[in-house]
């Protein structure tokens, strides 16, 4: 396999995760083909989430992962197969969601299955993505009395300097 193609595909997945976590919605949109489909296993919501089309995927994420939802998505050990202008990939995901307005921490792992397509501009984009959970659990902030956040990119600025006595 062409190592340049493999690296381009890896970068698309990494950009997907980075832009999702940093809420860079225009850049997030650019990782998808217009007709992309996403299917996510969502045990806390009970039913799988199916989104059809780039606009639906980005719109859902923008509406549901606002400033009150802090996320960290890490994907590793990819298995990528390329066939011309189409490729498939499998990734192990570990994610953390801090749902501040619900006072909830959610941890989990899943396996992504992706389909990529090389577009007319020569760039690889996600045409199909989704994951199936291997586990997911949540913990209430109330169960963690010592929990303190030292940083939160989306929180309003603190009222004054932090003092430790």
PyMOL CGO cylinders between C-alpha atoms (Angstrom):
from pymol import cmd
from pymol.cgo import CYLINDER

trace = [
    CYLINDER, 0.00, 0.00, 0.00, 1.06, 3.53, -0.70, 0.3, 1, 1, 1, 1, 1, 1,
    CYLINDER, 1.06, 3.53, -0.70, 2.29, 5.05, 2.59, 0.3, 1, 1, 1, 1, 1, 1,
    CYLINDER, 2.29, 5.05, 2.59, 1.28, 8.57, 1.50, 0.3, 1, 1, 1, 1, 1, 1,
    CYLINDER, 1.28, 8.57, 1.50, -2.32, 7.46, 0.95, 0.3, 1, 1, 1, 1, 1, 1,
    CYLINDER, -2.32, 7.46, 0.95, -2.38, 5.69, 4.31, 0.3, 1, 1, 1, 1, 1, 1,
    CYLINDER, -2.38, 5.69, 4.31, -1.11, 8.84, 6.04, 0.3, 1, 1, 1, 1, 1, 1,
    CYLINDER, -1.11, 8.84, 6.04, -3.69, 11.02, 4.25, 0.3, 1, 1, 1, 1, 1, 1,
    CYLINDER, -3.69, 11.02, 4.25, -6.46, 8.72, 5.48, 0.3, 1, 1, 1, 1, 1, 1,
    CYLINDER, -6.46, 8.72, 5.48, -5.09, 8.69, 9.04, 0.3, 1, 1, 1, 1, 1, 1,
    CYLINDER, -5.09, 8.69, 9.04, -5.01, 12.49, 8.99, 0.3, 1, 1, 1, 1, 1, 1,
    CYLINDER, -5.01, 12.49, 8.99, -8.66, 12.65, 7.92, 0.3, 1, 1, 1, 1, 1, 1,
    CYLINDER, -8.66, 12.65, 7.92, -9.64, 10.57, 10.95, 0.3, 1, 1, 1, 1, 1, 1,
    CYLINDER, -9.64, 10.57, 10.95, -7.45, 12.59, 13.30, 0.3, 1, 1, 1, 1, 1, 1,
    CYLINDER, -7.45, 12.59, 13.30, -8.90, 15.84, 11.89, 0.3, 1, 1, 1, 1, 1, 1,
    CYLINDER, -8.90, 15.84, 11.89, -12.42, 14.45, 12.42, 0.3, 1, 1, 1, 1, 1, 1,
    CYLINDER, -12.42, 14.45, 12.42, -11.64, 13.83, 16.11, 0.3, 1, 1, 1, 1, 1, 1,
    CYLINDER, -11.64, 13.83, 16.11, -9.75, 17.10, 16.69, 0.3, 1, 1, 1, 1, 1, 1,
    CYLINDER, -9.75, 17.10, 16.69, -12.40, 19.27, 15.03, 0.3, 1, 1, 1, 1, 1, 1,
    CYLINDER, -12.40, 19.27, 15.03, -15.17, 17.50, 16.94, 0.3, 1, 1, 1, 1, 1, 1,
    CYLINDER, -15.17, 17.50, 16.94, -13.45, 18.04, 20.30, 0.3, 1, 1, 1, 1, 1, 1,
    CYLINDER, -13.45, 18.04, 20.30, -12.53, 21.67, 19.55, 0.3, 1, 1, 1, 1, 1, 1,
    CYLINDER, -12.53, 21.67, 19.55, -15.96, 22.40, 18.03, 0.3, 1, 1, 1, 1, 1, 1,
    CYLINDER, -15.96, 22.40, 18.03, -14.46, 23.60, 14.75, 0.3, 1, 1, 1, 1, 1, 1,
    CYLINDER, -14.46, 23.60, 14.75, -17.65, 22.96, 12.83, 0.3, 1, 1, 1, 1, 1, 1,
    CYLINDER, -17.65, 22.96, 12.83, -16.61, 24.27, 9.39, 0.3, 1, 1, 1, 1, 1, 1,
    CYLINDER, -16.61, 24.27, 9.39, -13.42, 22.19, 9.46, 0.3, 1, 1, 1, 1, 1, 1,
    CYLINDER, -13.42, 22.19, 9.46, -15.40, 19.22, 10.81, 0.3, 1, 1, 1, 1, 1, 1,
    CYLINDER, -15.40, 19.22, 10.81, -17.77, 19.51, 7.84, 0.3, 1, 1, 1, 1, 1, 1,
    CYLINDER, -17.77, 19.51, 7.84, -14.85, 19.37, 5.43, 0.3, 1, 1, 1, 1, 1, 1,
    CYLINDER, -14.85, 19.37, 5.43, -13.88, 15.84, 6.52, 0.3, 1, 1, 1, 1, 1, 1,
    CYLINDER, -13.88, 15.84, 6.52, -17.14, 14.46, 5.07, 0.3, 1, 1, 1, 1, 1, 1,
    CYLINDER, -17.14, 14.46, 5.07, -18.49, 13.85, 1.60, 0.3, 1, 1, 1, 1, 1, 1,
    CYLINDER, -18.49, 13.85, 1.60, -21.85, 15.56, 1.01, 0.3, 1, 1, 1, 1, 1, 1,
    CYLINDER, -21.85, 15.56, 1.01, -23.64, 12.20, 1.05, 0.3, 1, 1, 1, 1, 1, 1,
    CYLINDER, -23.64, 12.20, 1.05, -21.87, 10.89, 4.16, 0.3, 1, 1, 1, 1, 1, 1,
    CYLINDER, -21.87, 10.89, 4.16, -23.71, 8.62, 6.59, 0.3, 1, 1, 1, 1, 1, 1,
    CYLINDER, -23.71, 8.62, 6.59, -22.94, 8.26, 10.29, 0.3, 1, 1, 1, 1, 1, 1,
    CYLINDER, -22.94, 8.26, 10.29, -24.28, 5.56, 12.60, 0.3, 1, 1, 1, 1, 1, 1,
    CYLINDER, -24.28, 5.56, 12.60, -23.26, 5.67, 16.25, 0.3, 1, 1, 1, 1, 1, 1,
    CYLINDER, -23.26, 5.67, 16.25, -24.07, 3.12, 18.93, 0.3, 1, 1, 1, 1, 1, 1,
    CYLINDER, -24.07, 3.12, 18.93, -25.47, 5.24, 21.77, 0.3, 1, 1, 1, 1, 1, 1,
    CYLINDER, -25.47, 5.24, 21.77, -26.38, 3.12, 24.82, 0.3, 1, 1, 1, 1, 1, 1,
    CYLINDER, -26.38, 3.12, 24.82, -27.24, 6.16, 26.97, 0.3, 1, 1, 1, 1, 1, 1,
    CYLINDER, -27.24, 6.16, 26.97, -29.75, 7.28, 24.33, 0.3, 1, 1, 1, 1, 1, 1,
    CYLINDER, -29.75, 7.28, 24.33, -30.92, 3.65, 23.98, 0.3, 1, 1, 1, 1, 1, 1,
    CYLINDER, -30.92, 3.65, 23.98, -31.26, 3.68, 20.19, 0.3, 1, 1, 1, 1, 1, 1,
    CYLINDER, -31.26, 3.68, 20.19, -28.50, 3.90, 17.58, 0.3, 1, 1, 1, 1, 1, 1,
    CYLINDER, -28.50, 3.90, 17.58, -28.10, 7.35, 16.07, 0.3, 1, 1, 1, 1, 1, 1,
    CYLINDER, -28.10, 7.35, 16.07, -28.24, 7.47, 12.25, 0.3, 1, 1, 1, 1, 1, 1,
    CYLINDER, -28.24, 7.47, 12.25, -27.45, 10.71, 10.44, 0.3, 1, 1, 1, 1, 1, 1,
    CYLINDER, -27.45, 10.71, 10.44, -27.66, 11.02, 6.66, 0.3, 1, 1, 1, 1, 1, 1,
    CYLINDER, -27.66, 11.02, 6.66, -25.72, 13.72, 4.84, 0.3, 1, 1, 1, 1, 1, 1,
    CYLINDER, -25.72, 13.72, 4.84, -22.87, 16.00, 5.87, 0.3, 1, 1, 1, 1, 1, 1,
    CYLINDER, -22.87, 16.00, 5.87, -25.24, 18.79, 6.94, 0.3, 1, 1, 1, 1, 1, 1,
    CYLINDER, -25.24, 18.79, 6.94, -27.19, 16.43, 9.22, 0.3, 1, 1, 1, 1, 1, 1,
    CYLINDER, -27.19, 16.43, 9.22, -24.02, 15.08, 10.84, 0.3, 1, 1, 1, 1, 1, 1,
    CYLINDER, -24.02, 15.08, 10.84, -22.53, 18.52, 11.47, 0.3, 1, 1, 1, 1, 1, 1,
    CYLINDER, -22.53, 18.52, 11.47, -25.88, 19.99, 12.53, 0.3, 1, 1, 1, 1, 1, 1,
    CYLINDER, -25.88, 19.99, 12.53, -26.44, 17.26, 15.10, 0.3, 1, 1, 1, 1, 1, 1,
    CYLINDER, -26.44, 17.26, 15.10, -22.94, 17.61, 16.57, 0.3, 1, 1, 1, 1, 1, 1,
    CYLINDER, -22.94, 17.61, 16.57, -23.16, 21.40, 16.66, 0.3, 1, 1, 1, 1, 1, 1,
    CYLINDER, -23.16, 21.40, 16.66, -26.55, 21.27, 18.42, 0.3, 1, 1, 1, 1, 1, 1,
    CYLINDER, -26.55, 21.27, 18.42, -25.60, 18.56, 20.92, 0.3, 1, 1, 1, 1, 1, 1,
    CYLINDER, -25.60, 18.56, 20.92, -21.91, 19.17, 21.67, 0.3, 1, 1, 1, 1, 1, 1,
    CYLINDER, -21.91, 19.17, 21.67, -22.00, 22.84, 22.59, 0.3, 1, 1, 1, 1, 1, 1,
    CYLINDER, -22.00, 22.84, 22.59, -20.01, 24.56, 25.36, 0.3, 1, 1, 1, 1, 1, 1,
    CYLINDER, -20.01, 24.56, 25.36, -21.68, 22.44, 28.06, 0.3, 1, 1, 1, 1, 1, 1,
    CYLINDER, -21.68, 22.44, 28.06, -20.23, 19.24, 26.57, 0.3, 1, 1, 1, 1, 1, 1,
    CYLINDER, -20.23, 19.24, 26.57, -16.48, 18.79, 26.82, 0.3, 1, 1, 1, 1, 1, 1,
    CYLINDER, -16.48, 18.79, 26.82, -15.19, 15.85, 24.80, 0.3, 1, 1, 1, 1, 1, 1,
    CYLINDER, -15.19, 15.85, 24.80, -11.94, 14.00, 24.21, 0.3, 1, 1, 1, 1, 1, 1,
    CYLINDER, -11.94, 14.00, 24.21, -11.87, 11.36, 21.48, 0.3, 1, 1, 1, 1, 1, 1,
    CYLINDER, -11.87, 11.36, 21.48, -8.76, 9.26, 21.02, 0.3, 1, 1, 1, 1, 1, 1,
    CYLINDER, -8.76, 9.26, 21.02, -8.47, 6.71, 18.21, 0.3, 1, 1, 1, 1, 1, 1,
    CYLINDER, -8.47, 6.71, 18.21, -5.66, 4.30, 17.64, 0.3, 1, 1, 1, 1, 1, 1,
    CYLINDER, -5.66, 4.30, 17.64, -4.34, 1.14, 16.00, 0.3, 1, 1, 1, 1, 1, 1,
    CYLINDER, -4.34, 1.14, 16.00, -5.97, 1.73, 12.62, 0.3, 1, 1, 1, 1, 1, 1,
    CYLINDER, -5.97, 1.73, 12.62, -6.45, -1.05, 10.11, 0.3, 1, 1, 1, 1, 1, 1,
    CYLINDER, -6.45, -1.05, 10.11, -6.81, 0.57, 6.69, 0.3, 1, 1, 1, 1, 1, 1,
    CYLINDER, -6.81, 0.57, 6.69, -7.36, -1.08, 3.32, 0.3, 1, 1, 1, 1, 1, 1,
    CYLINDER, -7.36, -1.08, 3.32, -7.23, 0.94, 0.10, 0.3, 1, 1, 1, 1, 1, 1,
    CYLINDER, -7.23, 0.94, 0.10, -8.84, -0.05, -3.18, 0.3, 1, 1, 1, 1, 1, 1,
    CYLINDER, -8.84, -0.05, -3.18, -8.32, 2.69, -5.76, 0.3, 1, 1, 1, 1, 1, 1,
    CYLINDER, -8.32, 2.69, -5.76, -10.26, 5.80, -4.70, 0.3, 1, 1, 1, 1, 1, 1,
    CYLINDER, -10.26, 5.80, -4.70, -12.09, 3.97, -1.91, 0.3, 1, 1, 1, 1, 1, 1,
    CYLINDER, -12.09, 3.97, -1.91, -10.76, 2.80, 1.45, 0.3, 1, 1, 1, 1, 1, 1,
    CYLINDER, -10.76, 2.80, 1.45, -12.06, 1.20, 4.62, 0.3, 1, 1, 1, 1, 1, 1,
    CYLINDER, -12.06, 1.20, 4.62, -10.77, 1.61, 8.13, 0.3, 1, 1, 1, 1, 1, 1,
    CYLINDER, -10.77, 1.61, 8.13, -11.24, 0.24, 11.60, 0.3, 1, 1, 1, 1, 1, 1,
    CYLINDER, -11.24, 0.24, 11.60, -10.18, 2.25, 14.68, 0.3, 1, 1, 1, 1, 1, 1,
    CYLINDER, -10.18, 2.25, 14.68, -10.33, 1.70, 18.41, 0.3, 1, 1, 1, 1, 1, 1,
    CYLINDER, -10.33, 1.70, 18.41, -11.92, 4.70, 20.14, 0.3, 1, 1, 1, 1, 1, 1,
    CYLINDER, -11.92, 4.70, 20.14, -11.64, 5.81, 23.74, 0.3, 1, 1, 1, 1, 1, 1,
    CYLINDER, -11.64, 5.81, 23.74, -13.73, 8.81, 24.64, 0.3, 1, 1, 1, 1, 1, 1,
    CYLINDER, -13.73, 8.81, 24.64, -14.58, 10.98, 27.57, 0.3, 1, 1, 1, 1, 1, 1,
    CYLINDER, -14.58, 10.98, 27.57, -17.55, 13.31, 27.71, 0.3, 1, 1, 1, 1, 1, 1,
    CYLINDER, -17.55, 13.31, 27.71, -17.95, 15.86, 30.48, 0.3, 1, 1, 1, 1, 1, 1,
    CYLINDER, -17.95, 15.86, 30.48, -21.58, 16.96, 30.41, 0.3, 1, 1, 1, 1, 1, 1,
    CYLINDER, -21.58, 16.96, 30.41, -21.36, 19.99, 32.69, 0.3, 1, 1, 1, 1, 1, 1,
    CYLINDER, -21.36, 19.99, 32.69, -25.05, 20.93, 32.58, 0.3, 1, 1, 1, 1, 1, 1,
    CYLINDER, -25.05, 20.93, 32.58, -26.02, 17.37, 33.56, 0.3, 1, 1, 1, 1, 1, 1,
    CYLINDER, -26.02, 17.37, 33.56, -23.16, 17.07, 36.08, 0.3, 1, 1, 1, 1, 1, 1,
    CYLINDER, -23.16, 17.07, 36.08, -22.09, 13.83, 34.44, 0.3, 1, 1, 1, 1, 1, 1,
    CYLINDER, -22.09, 13.83, 34.44, -18.87, 12.16, 33.27, 0.3, 1, 1, 1, 1, 1, 1,
    CYLINDER, -18.87, 12.16, 33.27, -19.22, 9.55, 30.54, 0.3, 1, 1, 1, 1, 1, 1,
    CYLINDER, -19.22, 9.55, 30.54, -16.39, 7.18, 29.60, 0.3, 1, 1, 1, 1, 1, 1,
    CYLINDER, -16.39, 7.18, 29.60, -16.36, 4.60, 26.91, 0.3, 1, 1, 1, 1, 1, 1,
    CYLINDER, -16.36, 4.60, 26.91, -14.70, 2.68, 24.16, 0.3, 1, 1, 1, 1, 1, 1,
    CYLINDER, -14.70, 2.68, 24.16, -15.87, 1.56, 20.76, 0.3, 1, 1, 1, 1, 1, 1,
    CYLINDER, -15.87, 1.56, 20.76, -14.67, 0.36, 17.41, 0.3, 1, 1, 1, 1, 1, 1,
    CYLINDER, -14.67, 0.36, 17.41, -15.18, 2.67, 14.45, 0.3, 1, 1, 1, 1, 1, 1,
    CYLINDER, -15.18, 2.67, 14.45, -15.78, 1.29, 10.98, 0.3, 1, 1, 1, 1, 1, 1,
    CYLINDER, -15.78, 1.29, 10.98, -15.20, 3.91, 8.30, 0.3, 1, 1, 1, 1, 1, 1,
    CYLINDER, -15.20, 3.91, 8.30, -15.40, 4.19, 4.53, 0.3, 1, 1, 1, 1, 1, 1,
    CYLINDER, -15.40, 4.19, 4.53, -13.31, 6.88, 2.83, 0.3, 1, 1, 1, 1, 1, 1,
    CYLINDER, -13.31, 6.88, 2.83, -13.50, 8.24, -0.69, 0.3, 1, 1, 1, 1, 1, 1,
    CYLINDER, -13.50, 8.24, -0.69, -10.93, 10.24, -2.64, 0.3, 1, 1, 1, 1, 1, 1,
    CYLINDER, -10.93, 10.24, -2.64, -12.84, 13.26, -3.92, 0.3, 1, 1, 1, 1, 1, 1,
    CYLINDER, -12.84, 13.26, -3.92, -12.33, 15.13, -7.22, 0.3, 1, 1, 1, 1, 1, 1,
    CYLINDER, -12.33, 15.13, -7.22, -10.08, 17.66, -5.43, 0.3, 1, 1, 1, 1, 1, 1,
    CYLINDER, -10.08, 17.66, -5.43, -7.74, 14.76, -4.56, 0.3, 1, 1, 1, 1, 1, 1,
    CYLINDER, -7.74, 14.76, -4.56, -8.54, 14.83, -0.83, 0.3, 1, 1, 1, 1, 1, 1,
    CYLINDER, -8.54, 14.83, -0.83, -9.77, 11.84, 1.12, 0.3, 1, 1, 1, 1, 1, 1,
    CYLINDER, -9.77, 11.84, 1.12, -13.02, 12.31, 3.00, 0.3, 1, 1, 1, 1, 1, 1,
    CYLINDER, -13.02, 12.31, 3.00, -15.27, 10.18, 5.19, 0.3, 1, 1, 1, 1, 1, 1,
    CYLINDER, -15.27, 10.18, 5.19, -18.27, 8.84, 3.29, 0.3, 1, 1, 1, 1, 1, 1,
    CYLINDER, -18.27, 8.84, 3.29, -19.47, 6.50, 6.04, 0.3, 1, 1, 1, 1, 1, 1,
    CYLINDER, -19.47, 6.50, 6.04, -18.60, 6.27, 9.70, 0.3, 1, 1, 1, 1, 1, 1,
    CYLINDER, -18.60, 6.27, 9.70, -19.95, 4.70, 12.81, 0.3, 1, 1, 1, 1, 1, 1,
    CYLINDER, -19.95, 4.70, 12.81, -19.02, 2.83, 15.91, 0.3, 1, 1, 1, 1, 1, 1,
    CYLINDER, -19.02, 2.83, 15.91, -20.16, -0.01, 18.10, 0.3, 1, 1, 1, 1, 1, 1,
    CYLINDER, -20.16, -0.01, 18.10, -19.53, 0.32, 21.82, 0.3, 1, 1, 1, 1, 1, 1,
    CYLINDER, -19.53, 0.32, 21.82, -17.44, -2.19, 23.73, 0.3, 1, 1, 1, 1, 1, 1,
    CYLINDER, -17.44, -2.19, 23.73, -18.34, -0.41, 26.98, 0.3, 1, 1, 1, 1, 1, 1,
    CYLINDER, -18.34, -0.41, 26.98, -19.72, 2.84, 28.30, 0.3, 1, 1, 1, 1, 1, 1,
    CYLINDER, -19.72, 2.84, 28.30, -20.34, 4.08, 31.82, 0.3, 1, 1, 1, 1, 1, 1,
    CYLINDER, -20.34, 4.08, 31.82, -21.26, 7.31, 33.52, 0.3, 1, 1, 1, 1, 1, 1,
    CYLINDER, -21.26, 7.31, 33.52, -20.55, 8.86, 36.90, 0.3, 1, 1, 1, 1, 1, 1,
    CYLINDER, -20.55, 8.86, 36.90, -22.36, 11.77, 38.50, 0.3, 1, 1, 1, 1, 1, 1,
    CYLINDER, -22.36, 11.77, 38.50, -20.31, 14.74, 39.65, 0.3, 1, 1, 1, 1, 1, 1,
    CYLINDER, -20.31, 14.74, 39.65, -22.25, 14.32, 42.91, 0.3, 1, 1, 1, 1, 1, 1,
    CYLINDER, -22.25, 14.32, 42.91, -20.48, 10.97, 43.44, 0.3, 1, 1, 1, 1, 1, 1,
    CYLINDER, -20.48, 10.97, 43.44, -17.11, 12.71, 43.16, 0.3, 1, 1, 1, 1, 1, 1,
    CYLINDER, -17.11, 12.71, 43.16, -17.09, 15.32, 45.94, 0.3, 1, 1, 1, 1, 1, 1,
    CYLINDER, -17.09, 15.32, 45.94, -13.42, 16.21, 45.35, 0.3, 1, 1, 1, 1, 1, 1,
    CYLINDER, -13.42, 16.21, 45.35, -13.89, 16.80, 41.60, 0.3, 1, 1, 1, 1, 1, 1,
    CYLINDER, -13.89, 16.80, 41.60, -12.57, 20.22, 40.56, 0.3, 1, 1, 1, 1, 1, 1,
    CYLINDER, -12.57, 20.22, 40.56, -11.88, 21.50, 37.07, 0.3, 1, 1, 1, 1, 1, 1,
    CYLINDER, -11.88, 21.50, 37.07, -8.63, 23.42, 36.72, 0.3, 1, 1, 1, 1, 1, 1,
    CYLINDER, -8.63, 23.42, 36.72, -9.37, 24.26, 33.10, 0.3, 1, 1, 1, 1, 1, 1,
    CYLINDER, -9.37, 24.26, 33.10, -12.39, 24.36, 30.82, 0.3, 1, 1, 1, 1, 1, 1,
    CYLINDER, -12.39, 24.36, 30.82, -11.96, 26.03, 27.45, 0.3, 1, 1, 1, 1, 1, 1,
    CYLINDER, -11.96, 26.03, 27.45, -15.69, 26.78, 27.20, 0.3, 1, 1, 1, 1, 1, 1,
    CYLINDER, -15.69, 26.78, 27.20, -16.39, 27.99, 30.74, 0.3, 1, 1, 1, 1, 1, 1,
    CYLINDER, -16.39, 27.99, 30.74, -16.95, 31.69, 31.38, 0.3, 1, 1, 1, 1, 1, 1,
    CYLINDER, -16.95, 31.69, 31.38, -13.82, 33.44, 32.67, 0.3, 1, 1, 1, 1, 1, 1,
    CYLINDER, -13.82, 33.44, 32.67, -13.26, 33.09, 36.40, 0.3, 1, 1, 1, 1, 1, 1,
    CYLINDER, -13.26, 33.09, 36.40, -14.28, 36.04, 38.58, 0.3, 1, 1, 1, 1, 1, 1,
    CYLINDER, -14.28, 36.04, 38.58, -10.76, 36.56, 39.88, 0.3, 1, 1, 1, 1, 1, 1,
    CYLINDER, -10.76, 36.56, 39.88, -7.39, 34.93, 40.38, 0.3, 1, 1, 1, 1, 1, 1,
    CYLINDER, -7.39, 34.93, 40.38, -7.30, 31.49, 41.94, 0.3, 1, 1, 1, 1, 1, 1,
    CYLINDER, -7.30, 31.49, 41.94, -5.96, 31.66, 45.46, 0.3, 1, 1, 1, 1, 1, 1,
    CYLINDER, -5.96, 31.66, 45.46, -4.79, 28.65, 47.39, 0.3, 1, 1, 1, 1, 1, 1,
    CYLINDER, -4.79, 28.65, 47.39, -4.58, 28.93, 51.14, 0.3, 1, 1, 1, 1, 1, 1,
]
cmd.load_cgo(trace, "trace")
